[in-house]
Amino acid sequence: MIDGTVRHNAPIGVTVRNAVCGFLWRMAGTTPRARAVGAELRRAREDAGLSARTLAARIGVAHTTIGRWESGERNPRPIDVATVLGALGTDPDLREELVELARDSDGRHWVASGLPEQQRQLAALLELERDAARIVNVSPLIVPGLLQTSAYARAIIGAGGVPASDVETRVAVRIGRRDAITRRENPVELLALFDETALGRNIGGPAVMAEQLRALDEASRWGNVTVRAIPESAGWHPALEGPFVLLEFADRTPVVQIENRRSALFFHQPADVEAYQLAIDRVQDVAMSPEETRTLIAEVLGNLETAA
């Protein structure tokens, strides 16, 4: 039962898990938009050179309240955001943008179209990836972002119409995101699901693809990373509807992020998340095993090296 509704088509495990997550979400109040607001508040405070205690004393709240706002653990009200930014002497235009962002910080979903909101969504995604216990990246057409090499990412970003002056910055951000799965302490578990055709797609040229395939094979042997290709023979499956990322946490509801060329979207309410969890279950039903996937990677890499 989720929000009072029995979902007869959902596996019991998924239903129970989301009922618990829904309770945690309502208790904790953490949402992607709240994380974005919190990140901006922290950045503004640090730019002003103030500690959390100093700011708290200035506006008359407990310093723990500042910490909860900045971490996204609690949703600051628009008046709270205005008070903090006013005390920090923040630019009025930025203040207005963040107050507006805080107005619906616990809404059903968060759609970002255009700058600067897409940048704030990216900042929220980076923090969510850092704090996640498990990430599932469904990427039907290309190697999932967290497993991309810099050359592969550069080829994609450079061909995507990004201004030349921004390409290296975006590549650096994408590669920096890998820290979530490569860090020494408590690395995030990653399940990467992608179509087998992604392995043979000539992105960046043979040398770039060969490097990417070697890196993918290496990552597939890490204890916290599972790599599974979806065979062309699988027929229809939910990954064909488009890429998405599911982020799961130990103490709050999971979050789903979807991104396309012009916009990005976060879902966090249990009923919405459940639809993507069920999609992942369906994709895993038709995907190759990790061992079969490594064999396929080695085969594609061997053919590529033979042709070189």
N, C-alpha and C positions, 0 to 999 in steps of 0.2 A: 504494500500500500504506500503510495506516494501522494502527499497532499490530499489524503482522503480518497484516492482513486485506486482501485485494484487494476493493474495492467496485466491482463490475462495472457498477452502475447510475449511478455518479457520473462526471461529466466528468473527463477526465484532469487538467485544470487545477485543479479543486477538490480532487481527491485528492492531487496533488503538493503543493499549497499547504497542505493540512491536515497532511500528513506533516511538512513543514518546521515548521509551527506547533506540532505536537505535540512535536517535538524541542526547540524553543525553550521551550515551557512546562515541559518536564521539567528543562531546564537552568536557567531563570530562577526557577522556582518561584512566579511571580506569579499570583495568583488574586484574584477580586473580594473574597473574604473576607479574604485577606491585606492587600489595600488598605484594607479597613475597619479591621482591627486596627491597621495602621500609622497611619492617620489619627487614631485614638483615642489611640495612644501619643504622637504628635506634639502633639496638643491637650493631653494631660495634662502633658507636659514644658513646653510654653509657658505653661500656667496656673500651673505651679510656678516659672516664671521662670528656668529653667535652660537653658544652651546644651547642644548635643549633646555637646560635649567634656567639659563638667562632669559630665553624667550618666554618660557612658562611664567617666570616671575613678572615679566613685562606685561603680559596679557592677563595674568591672574588665574592660571590653571595649574594643575599638577604637571610636573615634568613627564610623568608616566603617560599623561594624556597626549602630550606632544609626540612621544614615542609611538603610541598606538595609532595616531593619525598618520605619522610618517611611514609606518610599516604597512598601512592598509588594514590593520587589525580592527580598527573602528572607522566608520564613515564620518568625517567632519561635516557639519552642516554648512551650507553656503555662508552663513554669518560667521562661522568659525574660520573658514578659509579667508574671508575678507578681513577679519580681525588680525589673523596671523600675518597676512601679506601687507596689511597696512602698517603693522608694527615693524615690519622688516623694510619698509620703504620701497616695496616692489613697484615696478612700472605699472601704471594704471591699466594699460591694455592687457598685460599678462594677468593682472588681478581679475579683470572682468572675465577673461577666458576661463580661468580656473574656478571662479565662483560659478560660472555656467556649467562647467564640467561636474562640479559637486552637486548640482541640483538633482540629478538622477543617478547618483553613484551606486544605488542598489537596484536599479532597473533591471528588467528581464534580460536585456542584451545590450551590447555596446557596438554601434556601427561607427566607423571612422572613415570619412571620405575626404581626402586632401589634407594638406598640411595646415596647422601644426598637429592636428589630432592624431594623424597616423604616426607621427613621431612619438607622441605620448603613449599610443598603443604599443609601439615597439619597446619603449622603456618599461612598460608594464609586463610585456612578454618576457623580457630579459630577467626581471625579478621573479616572475612565476617559474621560469625554467630553472633558475638558481635554487628555488625553494621546493621544487617538485620532488616527489618520491619516485615517480615513474612518468615517462613521456612516451606516447604512442604517436608516431609520425607516419601518416598515410600519404604517400606521394606517388601517384600512379605513373607520372611521366618522366620524372628526373630523380636522381639520388637525393634522399632527404637532406635538408639543410644542415643538420647537426653533424652529418657525415661527409660533407663536401670538402674537397681540398680547396686551397686558395685559388689555384689556377682554374679549376672547374667553376667555382663561384664567380670568378672574374669574367669568364667567358659568358656566363648566363647574365650577369648584371650588366656587362658592357654591351651585350646585344639587345638589352631590354629597353633601350631608349633613355637610360640614365645619363645625365650630363657627365662628361669625361672627368670633370673636377670632383665629382662625388663618388666615382666608382671605387677608388681605393678605400675611402672611408667606409663604404657599405660592405666591401669585402672584409675589412678589418673587423667590423661589427659581427658579421656572420661567423667568421672564424673564431672570434672571441667567445661566441655563444657556446662553443664546444667545451669550454671549461666546465660546464655543468656535468658532462659525462666523463671528462678526463681528469678532474681534480683528484688528488690523493685521498682526501677524506670525504666519505659519504657521497660518492659519485651517484648521479641520478641513473636509474635504470631506463634504458631506451629500447623500445621495440620499433624497428623500421620496417615498413611494409611498402613495397613498390612493385610495379609491373616489370617483368623480365625484359621488356623492350627498352627500359631505361638503361640497361647495361650496354646495349649496342648502339644507342643513340650517339652520333658523332658530335659531341659538344666540345668545342675548343680544339679539335684535331686529335689524331691518334696518340700523340705523346701525352696530352692532357688526360685523355680517357684511360690510357694505360696507368698513369699515376693514380687516377681516381679509383680504378678497379683494385689496384694493390692496396690502397688505403682502406677501401671498403672491406677487402678480405682480412686485413689486419684488425680492423675494428670489430669484425664479426667474431673474433676470438677473445675479445675482452669479456670478462665475467659479467659485466653489467649491460652488455649490448647484445641484442638478438636481431639478426638480419634475415628477412624472409622475402623472397621474390614470389610474385603471383604469375603463374604460367599463362601464356596466351590462350591455352586450351580451356581455361577456367570458365569461359563464357561471361555472362553478366555478373557483376559483383558491385557492392556499394562504392568501392574505390573509384569506379568509372564515373561517378557523379562529381568527382573533384577532390583535390587534396584537403587535408585538415590535420590538426594537431590536438591530441587530448593530453591534458596535464592533470595528473592525479597527485593528491597530497595526503599526508598522514592525518591532518586535523581540520580539513575543510572540504567543501564540495569540489569536485573536479571542474575543470574549465576546458572549453573547446575554442580553438582559434581557427578561423578560416580567412584566407587572404587571396585577393586577386590583384589584377593590374592597378585598379583605381581605388580600391577600398579594402577594409579589413573588418572582421566581425568577431566578437567574443560572445559565447553563450556560457552561462553559469548556473542556470536553474536546473534542478534535477530532471525534469521531464525532457528538457532539450538535450541535456548531456546524455541521457539514457539512449536517445535515438542514435547517437554516434557510438556509444558503447556496443549497442547491438550490431551496428554496421561493422565495427572492428571484429566482433565475434564471427560474423559472416565472412569477412575477408580472410580471417585466419583459417576458416574451414577449407578454403580453396587454395591457400598459399602453400608453397613448398616448405619443407622443413629447413631449419638452419643448415643442416649438413648438405641437403640437396642444393641449397642456395650457394654455399661455398663451392660446391662442385661446378655449378653453372658459372660462377664468377671466374673460376680458374679456366674453364673452357673458353669463355669469351675473351679473356685476357690472352690465352695461348693463341687463339686465332688472330688477335690483333697484333701480337708480337711476330707471328709468322708472316703476316702480310707486310710488316714494316720493312 
